[in-house]
Amino acid sequence: MSIAGSAAVKTPAIGEFSIGIIEKEIRGALGVVVPGGLLGGVWLWASVSMEGYCPKTSGLAIRPEASRGEEFLQRRVDRVGVLRQPARQMTPIHIARNHQSMGKFSADAVAEGLKSGKFVPTDLAWREPMEAWKPLAEFQDLPEVEDEEENDDLGDVHGESKEAARPEPSGGEEPAWERRKTLGGFSAMIQSAQQILGAPAATFRAMKSEGGFSGPLGYYGILFTLTTWVASGYQIIALRVNPSAVLGEFSAKISAAEMEQSLGIFMALTPLIAVLGAFLGAAVLHAALLVLGAAKKPFEATFRGWCYAAASASLLQLIPLCGGMMYLMIAVVLLVIAQREIHQVSTVRVAVAVVLPAVVGCGLFLGLYVSLV
């Protein structure tokens, strides 16, 4: 072909190329929203409904059944005719606030929680063999909690500290990353991911609302950066194996080498993107919570929950092909659970706060797209 003939070939305009990319992204997003919403909704429903509610409380879910050990103990107590009070104290107590389960606790933990302020007298409680829920203020058989001074004296007598004499709280533990100095960074990171992905409600319920920004930010920055690098590596491999499958209709407009170079730049900027994204994402979410009247804790609490939830969900990027889509779905679910437990508000209000910024952003994006077309 001559030089003149080559010059006559029509090259796509910059605006046309940008519109084409936008069209492709919108089509891909629509293909993710429906299956993603279904899967995320199922997991969120399971996480909320498996907390164990009693049917006597405004039509909530099925009440928890006693374990075989508890049933055997109760039968033995009834048969022998011994006092039933100790057996009742051994039966776990299920606590709920605003129709949201807070978990099940021992009688000692409930008494300690009432004294420390973790529970309030108006919280509803239920345990076997009660027929209905009732406020904690009506529980007459909770054990007495010793005063702080008595605990100090007890620790001094036995040569132990006050923290050692106090029983461990039940119902979950804060993310192990908060104890990374004693557990070690790698071990604490693995344990935190297991806690958040395996029992998110209990973990975020036990998480401290205060404690600084650096710890959760470090957890998010490390995990998000590593998993994003791996996901980008998958795309580079796919570009080298079959570039047309990755680029699709744009394979004639952009080369695989140019796309690979763009991915390299993105990987280099990933740590900075992680830091800026954490503060921006948490700020937008906290603003939505404020608008809906669901922000019961300061921004620090929202930020800590956002980092732990988003970082743990990013591990799904390690799955080839569908990892990115699964990451977005699970991140939404974990964010809802985290903010629900942190701010102690209903699941619906938090879900609206999580989804609202995305809906507004999509609306602005579509408006811009229509105006360009």
Backbone hydrogen bonds, N-H to C=O, Kabsch-Sander energy under -0.5 kcal/mol:
donor,donor_aa,acceptor,acceptor_aa,energy
6,S,2,S,-2.3
7,A,3,I,-2.2
8,A,4,A,-1.1
9,V,6,S,-1.1
17,F,13,A,-2.4
18,S,14,I,-2.3
19,I,15,G,-2.4
20,G,16,E,-2.1
21,I,17,F,-2.0
22,I,18,S,-2.4
23,E,19,I,-2.5
24,K,20,G,-2.2
25,E,21,I,-2.5
26,I,22,I,-2.4
27,R,23,E,-2.3
28,G,24,K,-2.4
29,A,25,E,-2.5
30,L,26,I,-2.4
31,G,27,R,-1.6
32,V,28,G,-0.7
32,V,29,A,-0.9
33,V,29,A,-2.2
34,V,30,L,-1.0
36,G,32,V,-2.4
37,G,33,V,-2.8
38,L,34,V,-2.0
39,L,35,P,-2.5
40,G,36,G,-2.7
41,G,37,G,-2.4
42,V,38,L,-2.1
43,W,39,L,-2.1
44,L,40,G,-2.5
45,W,41,G,-2.6
46,A,42,V,-2.4
47,S,43,W,-2.5
48,V,44,L,-2.2
49,S,45,W,-3.0
50,M,46,A,-1.6
51,E,48,V,-0.9
52,G,49,S,-0.8
53,Y,62,I,-0.7
57,T,54,C,-1.8
58,S,56,K,-0.9
59,G,55,P,-0.8
60,L,54,C,-0.5
60,L,57,T,-1.4
71,E,67,S,-2.4
72,F,68,R,-2.6
73,L,69,G,-2.3
74,Q,70,E,-2.5
75,R,71,E,-2.4
76,R,72,F,-2.2
77,V,73,L,-2.3
78,D,74,Q,-2.5
79,R,75,R,-2.3
80,V,76,R,-2.5
81,G,77,V,-2.0
82,V,77,V,-0.7
88,R,84,R,-2.2
89,Q,85,Q,-1.9
90,M,86,P,-1.3
91,T,87,A,-0.9
91,T,88,R,-0.6
93,I,105,F,-3.6
94,H,126,W,-3.2
95,I,103,G,-2.5
96,A,124,L,-2.5
97,R,100,Q,-2.7
100,Q,97,R,-1.4
102,M,95,I,-2.9
103,G,95,I,-0.7
105,F,93,I,-2.8
107,A,89,Q,-1.0
110,V,106,S,-2.2
111,A,107,A,-2.4
112,E,108,D,-2.4
113,G,109,A,-2.5
114,L,110,V,-2.4
115,K,111,A,-1.6
116,S,112,E,-2.3
117,G,113,G,-1.6
118,K,113,G,-1.0
119,F,113,G,-1.6
123,D,120,V,-2.1
124,L,96,A,-1.9
125,A,134,K,-2.3
126,W,94,H,-1.8
130,M,127,R,-2.7
134,K,125,A,-2.0
136,L,123,D,-2.0
137,A,121,P,-1.9
138,E,135,P,-1.6
139,F,136,L,-1.8
140,Q,138,E,-0.6
151,N,147,D,-2.0
152,D,148,E,-2.4
153,D,149,E,-2.4
154,L,150,E,-2.5
155,G,151,N,-2.4
156,D,152,D,-2.3
157,V,153,D,-2.4
158,H,154,L,-1.9
159,G,155,G,-0.6
160,E,155,G,-2.7
165,A,161,S,-1.4
166,R,162,K,-1.2
178,E,175,P,-2.1
179,R,176,A,-2.1
180,R,177,W,-1.5
182,T,179,R,-1.1
183,L,179,R,-2.5
184,G,180,R,-2.1
188,A,184,G,-2.6
189,M,185,G,-2.0
190,I,186,F,-2.2
191,Q,187,S,-2.5
192,S,188,A,-2.1
193,A,189,M,-2.1
194,Q,190,I,-2.1
195,Q,191,Q,-2.4
196,I,192,S,-2.7
197,L,193,A,-2.4
198,G,194,Q,-2.0
199,A,195,Q,-2.9
203,T,199,A,-2.0
204,F,200,P,-2.6
205,R,201,A,-1.8
206,A,202,A,-1.4
207,M,203,T,-0.8
217,L,213,F,-2.1
218,G,214,S,-2.5
219,Y,215,G,-2.1
220,Y,216,P,-2.5
221,G,217,L,-3.1
222,I,218,G,-2.4
223,L,219,Y,-2.0
224,F,220,Y,-2.8
225,T,221,G,-1.8
226,L,222,I,-2.3
227,T,223,L,-2.6
228,T,224,F,-2.1
229,W,225,T,-2.2
230,V,226,L,-2.0
231,A,227,T,-2.4
232,S,228,T,-2.5
233,G,229,W,-2.1
234,Y,230,V,-1.9
235,Q,231,A,-1.5
236,I,232,S,-2.1
237,I,233,G,-2.3
238,A,234,Y,-2.3
239,L,235,Q,-2.3
240,R,236,I,-1.9
241,V,237,I,-2.0
242,N,238,A,-2.9
245,A,242,N,-0.8
246,V,242,N,-1.0
247,L,243,P,-2.8
248,G,244,S,-2.0
250,F,247,L,-1.8
251,S,248,G,-1.7
252,A,249,E,-0.5
253,K,250,F,-1.3
254,I,250,F,-2.1
259,M,255,S,-2.0
260,E,256,A,-2.5
261,Q,257,A,-2.1
262,S,258,E,-2.0
263,L,259,M,-2.1
264,G,260,E,-1.9
265,I,261,Q,-1.9
266,F,262,S,-2.3
267,M,263,L,-2.4
268,A,264,G,-1.9
269,L,265,I,-1.5
270,T,266,F,-0.6
270,T,267,M,-0.7
273,I,269,L,-2.6
274,A,270,T,-2.6
275,V,271,P,-1.9
276,L,272,L,-2.4
277,G,273,I,-2.7
278,A,274,A,-2.0
279,F,275,V,-1.7
280,L,276,L,-2.5
281,G,277,G,-2.9
282,A,278,A,-2.3
283,A,279,F,-2.1
284,V,280,L,-2.4
285,L,281,G,-2.2
286,H,282,A,-2.6
287,A,283,A,-2.2
288,A,284,V,-2.1
289,L,285,L,-2.3
290,L,286,H,-2.3
291,V,287,A,-2.2
292,L,288,A,-1.9
293,G,290,L,-1.1
294,A,289,L,-3.2
295,A,289,L,-0.9
296,K,294,A,-1.3
301,A,298,P,-0.9
302,T,298,P,-1.3
303,F,299,F,-2.9
304,R,300,E,-2.4
305,G,301,A,-2.2
306,W,302,T,-2.5
307,C,303,F,-2.5
308,Y,304,R,-2.1
309,A,305,G,-2.3
310,A,306,W,-2.7
311,A,307,C,-2.3
312,S,308,Y,-1.7
313,A,309,A,-2.0
314,S,310,A,-1.5
315,L,312,S,-1.1
316,L,313,A,-1.9
317,Q,314,S,-2.0
318,L,315,L,-1.7
319,I,316,L,-1.6
322,C,320,P,-2.4
323,G,319,I,-1.1
326,M,322,C,-2.2
327,Y,323,G,-2.3
328,L,324,G,-1.7
329,M,325,M,-1.8
330,I,326,M,-2.6
331,A,327,Y,-2.1
332,V,328,L,-1.7
333,V,329,M,-1.8
334,L,330,I,-2.8
335,L,331,A,-2.3
336,V,332,V,-2.1
337,I,333,V,-2.3
338,A,334,L,-2.9
339,Q,335,L,-2.4
340,R,336,V,-2.1
341,E,337,I,-2.2
342,I,338,A,-2.2
343,H,339,Q,-2.4
344,Q,340,R,-1.1
345,V,340,R,-1.0
350,V,346,S,-1.7
351,A,347,T,-2.7
352,V,348,V,-2.3
353,A,349,R,-1.9
354,V,350,V,-2.2
355,V,351,A,-2.4
356,L,352,V,-2.8
358,A,354,V,-0.5
359,V,355,V,-2.3
360,V,356,L,-2.6
361,G,357,P,-2.7
362,C,358,A,-2.6
363,G,359,V,-2.3
364,L,360,V,-2.3
365,F,361,G,-2.4
366,L,362,C,-2.8
367,G,363,G,-2.3
368,L,364,L,-2.2
369,Y,365,F,-2.4
370,V,366,L,-2.8
371,S,367,G,-2.0
372,L,368,L,-1.9
373,V,369,Y,-2.1
